[in-house]
Amino acid sequence: MLRVATEELCWRRREPVAVVIDEAVELAKQMAGEGSRKFVNGVLGNIARVSRQWVEQAGAPSPGR
């Protein structure tokens, strides 16, 4: 689930960041329990932030989120 969400956040960029993270958090809760929610949310939030910084540094057009 983290791998798929990371791919969506870094390369596909079809869905808004909040949607990708929310879907991954919901899957984590179903598969690993309530405690996994914070972990998955934190990891994907950091990945989204770093990915956005890389895009801005590269001068690539910002996806319409």
C-alpha positions in Angstrom: 0.0 0.0 0.0 2.8 2.4 0.8 4.6 1.5 -2.5 1.5 2.2 -4.6 0.7 5.4 -2.8 4.3 6.6 -3.2 4.2 5.9 -6.9 1.0 7.9 -7.2 2.4 10.8 -5.2 5.7 11.0 -7.0 5.1 9.9 -10.6 1.5 9.6 -11.6 0.0 12.7 -10.0 -3.5 12.0 -11.3 -5.2 12.2 -7.9 -5.0 15.0 -5.3 -2.5 14.4 -2.5 -5.2 14.3 0.1 -7.1 11.6 -1.8 -4.0 9.4 -2.2 -3.1 9.7 1.5 -6.6 9.1 2.7 -7.1 6.0 0.6 -3.8 4.6 1.9 -4.7 5.4 5.5 -8.1 3.6 5.1 -6.4 0.5 3.7 -3.8 0.6 6.5 -6.6 0.7 9.1 -8.3 -2.3 7.5 -5.2 -4.4 7.1 -3.1 -3.5 10.1 -5.4 -1.8 12.6 -6.0 1.7 13.9 -2.5 2.3 15.1 -1.1 2.2 11.6 -3.0 5.3 10.6 -0.6 7.8 12.1 2.5 6.0 10.6 1.1 5.8 7.1 -0.2 9.4 7.2 3.2 10.6 8.4 5.3 8.7 5.9 3.1 9.7 2.9 2.9 13.3 4.1 6.7 13.5 4.1 6.9 11.8 0.7 4.4 14.3 -0.8 6.3 17.2 0.6 9.7 16.1 -0.7 8.2 15.2 -4.1 6.6 18.6 -4.4 10.0 20.2 -3.6 11.8 18.1 -6.2 9.2 19.2 -8.8 9.6 22.8 -7.9 13.4 22.6 -8.0 13.3 20.9 -11.4 11.1 23.7 -12.8 8.5 21.2 -13.9 5.0 22.4 -14.3 3.0 21.9 -11.1 0.2 19.4 -11.4 -3.3 20.8 -11.0 -4.1 19.7 -7.5 
